[in-house]
Every structure is written in C-alpha cells, then in structure tokens.
C-alpha cells in the first residue's frame, strides 16, 4: 500500500477508536464490575471480533447483511438479546466486589467476541470504511492488513481502558455500600446498549 493511504487510514482509525462508543463502555463496565482481568479479556474479545468482521468483508458477508433485511434483523436482535441477557445476569449476581480478579472472568473474552460479531452495524461500517483505502487490484490482502491494523489499534486503546477500570474497581471495592449500586448501574448499561442496538439506527 502507498504510505500516504496507510497513514491516512491510521489517523482516521485512531480518531474513530478514541470516540466514546459501546466497546469502550462495555470494557469499562466489565472491568469495574468483574476486575481488570475481565476488562482485558473483553478488550481482546472485541478486537478479535474486528478480525471476524474483516474476514466477513473479504468474503462478502457484509454485503449479505446490507442487502438482506432478514439477515440483518436476525443478527441485530440476537446481539441485542445477548446484551440484555448480560445485563439481567449482572443484576441478579449478588456477589460483592473484591479487589482480586476472579479466574471465572475467562468467559469475558468470548462475550467480547460475541458482542462485536453480533453487531451487524459494525460489519456494515467495515464494508463502507475499509474500501476507501484499498486498491482494487490487491483488495483481499489490503483488506486483511487494514483490518489487522484496526484490531491492533483497538486492542491498544481498550487495554488502556481495562487497566484504568481496574483501578476504579479497587477504589469502589473499598466501599462495600456501593457494591449493589454498581451492579445496578452496570446491568442498566448492558440493557441500554441492547435496547439501543435493537431500535437505533446507529450503534
């Protein structure tokens, strides 16, 4: 790829990634409620989801979501229901916060992957965004390169968010009276993200 195109892609990607969005909110809330380890695994899962969407763009799956209202709706509502399920599960969890990270947070990686992959609007974003920087003569290789760069940049940013959320968690863990309130806020955020994905035009 030409250096100017690659540089422009990186600048544009950084700007998009740094804009507050559902991925940032998810990693932050997961890290605060379940520990830094959970936040880091969530960040890795979301970044993996980006690679899945990149492959989808290469294979034409994004075009299917764009042209088939049924396919788009199925994926969208599946993602929305999953987020709402996580919100309800978090609300029903009465276990208090602890400063130590819980080994059971390993499922956070798969949850991060699922939340990203089950958002069809991310797939359509990649279908619209990546081709602007791709030479059609070598599209496949460049799609994969750009998707990989975007995933690495996302992982770098979300890892920072996860570390910061771990510090916030430690502060909150020292105040047991805030535990229930924190669970309520976290579950409400998940439910709100799910509702927004189900009914909103943008995510």
Secondary structure as a PSIPRED ss2 file (coil, helix, strand):
# PSIPRED VFORMAT (PSIPRED V4.0)

   1 X C   1.000  0.000  0.000
   2 X C   1.000  0.000  0.000
   3 X H   0.000  1.000  0.000
   4 X H   0.000  1.000  0.000
   5 X H   0.000  1.000  0.000
   6 X H   0.000  1.000  0.000
   7 X H   0.000  1.000  0.000
   8 X H   0.000  1.000  0.000
   9 X H   0.000  1.000  0.000
  10 X H   0.000  1.000  0.000
  11 X H   0.000  1.000  0.000
  12 X H   0.000  1.000  0.000
  13 X H   0.000  1.000  0.000
  14 X H   0.000  1.000  0.000
  15 X H   0.000  1.000  0.000
  16 X H   0.000  1.000  0.000
  17 X H   0.000  1.000  0.000
  18 X H   0.000  1.000  0.000
  19 X C   1.000  0.000  0.000
  20 X C   1.000  0.000  0.000
  21 X C   1.000  0.000  0.000
  22 X H   0.000  1.000  0.000
  23 X H   0.000  1.000  0.000
  24 X H   0.000  1.000  0.000
  25 X H   0.000  1.000  0.000
  26 X H   0.000  1.000  0.000
  27 X H   0.000  1.000  0.000
  28 X H   0.000  1.000  0.000
  29 X H   0.000  1.000  0.000
  30 X H   0.000  1.000  0.000
  31 X H   0.000  1.000  0.000
  32 X H   0.000  1.000  0.000
  33 X H   0.000  1.000  0.000
  34 X H   0.000  1.000  0.000
  35 X C   1.000  0.000  0.000
  36 X H   0.000  1.000  0.000
  37 X H   0.000  1.000  0.000
  38 X H   0.000  1.000  0.000
  39 X H   0.000  1.000  0.000
  40 X H   0.000  1.000  0.000
  41 X H   0.000  1.000  0.000
  42 X H   0.000  1.000  0.000
  43 X H   0.000  1.000  0.000
  44 X H   0.000  1.000  0.000
  45 X H   0.000  1.000  0.000
  46 X H   0.000  1.000  0.000
  47 X H   0.000  1.000  0.000
  48 X H   0.000  1.000  0.000
  49 X H   0.000  1.000  0.000
  50 X H   0.000  1.000  0.000
  51 X H   0.000  1.000  0.000
  52 X H   0.000  1.000  0.000
  53 X H   0.000  1.000  0.000
  54 X H   0.000  1.000  0.000
  55 X H   0.000  1.000  0.000
  56 X H   0.000  1.000  0.000
  57 X H   0.000  1.000  0.000
  58 X H   0.000  1.000  0.000
  59 X H   0.000  1.000  0.000
  60 X C   1.000  0.000  0.000
  61 X H   0.000  1.000  0.000
  62 X H   0.000  1.000  0.000
  63 X H   0.000  1.000  0.000
  64 X H   0.000  1.000  0.000
  65 X H   0.000  1.000  0.000
  66 X H   0.000  1.000  0.000
  67 X H   0.000  1.000  0.000
  68 X C   1.000  0.000  0.000
  69 X H   0.000  1.000  0.000
  70 X H   0.000  1.000  0.000
  71 X H   0.000  1.000  0.000
  72 X H   0.000  1.000  0.000
  73 X H   0.000  1.000  0.000
  74 X H   0.000  1.000  0.000
  75 X H   0.000  1.000  0.000
  76 X H   0.000  1.000  0.000
  77 X H   0.000  1.000  0.000
  78 X H   0.000  1.000  0.000
  79 X H   0.000  1.000  0.000
  80 X H   0.000  1.000  0.000
  81 X H   0.000  1.000  0.000
  82 X H   0.000  1.000  0.000
  83 X H   0.000  1.000  0.000
  84 X H   0.000  1.000  0.000
  85 X H   0.000  1.000  0.000
  86 X H   0.000  1.000  0.000
  87 X H   0.000  1.000  0.000
  88 X H   0.000  1.000  0.000
  89 X H   0.000  1.000  0.000
  90 X H   0.000  1.000  0.000
  91 X H   0.000  1.000  0.000
  92 X H   0.000  1.000  0.000
  93 X C   1.000  0.000  0.000
  94 X C   1.000  0.000  0.000
  95 X C   1.000  0.000  0.000
  96 X C   1.000  0.000  0.000
  97 X C   1.000  0.000  0.000
  98 X C   1.000  0.000  0.000
  99 X C   1.000  0.000  0.000
 100 X C   1.000  0.000  0.000
 101 X C   1.000  0.000  0.000
 102 X C   1.000  0.000  0.000
 103 X H   0.000  1.000  0.000
 104 X H   0.000  1.000  0.000
 105 X H   0.000  1.000  0.000
 106 X H   0.000  1.000  0.000
 107 X H   0.000  1.000  0.000
 108 X H   0.000  1.000  0.000
 109 X H   0.000  1.000  0.000
 110 X H   0.000  1.000  0.000
 111 X H   0.000  1.000  0.000
 112 X H   0.000  1.000  0.000
 113 X H   0.000  1.000  0.000
 114 X H   0.000  1.000  0.000
 115 X H   0.000  1.000  0.000
 116 X H   0.000  1.000  0.000
 117 X H   0.000  1.000  0.000
 118 X C   1.000  0.000  0.000
 119 X C   1.000  0.000  0.000
 120 X H   0.000  1.000  0.000
 121 X H   0.000  1.000  0.000
 122 X H   0.000  1.000  0.000
 123 X H   0.000  1.000  0.000
 124 X H   0.000  1.000  0.000
 125 X H   0.000  1.000  0.000
 126 X H   0.000  1.000  0.000
 127 X H   0.000  1.000  0.000
 128 X H   0.000  1.000  0.000
 129 X H   0.000  1.000  0.000
 130 X H   0.000  1.000  0.000
 131 X H   0.000  1.000  0.000
 132 X H   0.000  1.000  0.000
 133 X H   0.000  1.000  0.000
 134 X C   1.000  0.000  0.000
 135 X C   1.000  0.000  0.000
 136 X H   0.000  1.000  0.000
 137 X H   0.000  1.000  0.000
 138 X H   0.000  1.000  0.000
 139 X H   0.000  1.000  0.000
 140 X H   0.000  1.000  0.000
 141 X H   0.000  1.000  0.000
 142 X H   0.000  1.000  0.000
 143 X H   0.000  1.000  0.000
 144 X H   0.000  1.000  0.000
 145 X H   0.000  1.000  0.000
 146 X H   0.000  1.000  0.000
 147 X H   0.000  1.000  0.000
 148 X H   0.000  1.000  0.000
 149 X H   0.000  1.000  0.000
 150 X H   0.000  1.000  0.000
 151 X H   0.000  1.000  0.000
 152 X H   0.000  1.000  0.000
 153 X H   0.000  1.000  0.000
 154 X H   0.000  1.000  0.000
 155 X H   0.000  1.000  0.000
 156 X H   0.000  1.000  0.000
 157 X H   0.000  1.000  0.000
 158 X H   0.000  1.000  0.000
 159 X H   0.000  1.000  0.000
 160 X H   0.000  1.000  0.000
 161 X H   0.000  1.000  0.000
 162 X H   0.000  1.000  0.000
 163 X H   0.000  1.000  0.000
 164 X H   0.000  1.000  0.000
 165 X H   0.000  1.000  0.000
 166 X H   0.000  1.000  0.000
 167 X H   0.000  1.000  0.000
 168 X H   0.000  1.000  0.000
 169 X H   0.000  1.000  0.000
 170 X H   0.000  1.000  0.000
 171 X H   0.000  1.000  0.000
 172 X H   0.000  1.000  0.000
 173 X H   0.000  1.000  0.000
 174 X C   1.000  0.000  0.000
 175 X C   1.000  0.000  0.000
 176 X H   0.000  1.000  0.000
 177 X H   0.000  1.000  0.000
 178 X H   0.000  1.000  0.000
 179 X H   0.000  1.000  0.000
 180 X H   0.000  1.000  0.000
 181 X H   0.000  1.000  0.000
 182 X H   0.000  1.000  0.000
 183 X H   0.000  1.000  0.000
 184 X H   0.000  1.000  0.000
 185 X H   0.000  1.000  0.000
 186 X H   0.000  1.000  0.000
 187 X H   0.000  1.000  0.000
 188 X H   0.000  1.000  0.000
 189 X H   0.000  1.000  0.000
 190 X H   0.000  1.000  0.000
 191 X H   0.000  1.000  0.000
 192 X H   0.000  1.000  0.000
 193 X H   0.000  1.000  0.000
 194 X H   0.000  1.000  0.000
 195 X H   0.000  1.000  0.000
 196 X H   0.000  1.000  0.000
 197 X H   0.000  1.000  0.000
 198 X H   0.000  1.000  0.000
 199 X H   0.000  1.000  0.000
 200 X C   1.000  0.000  0.000
 201 X C   1.000  0.000  0.000
 202 X C   1.000  0.000  0.000
 203 X C   1.000  0.000  0.000
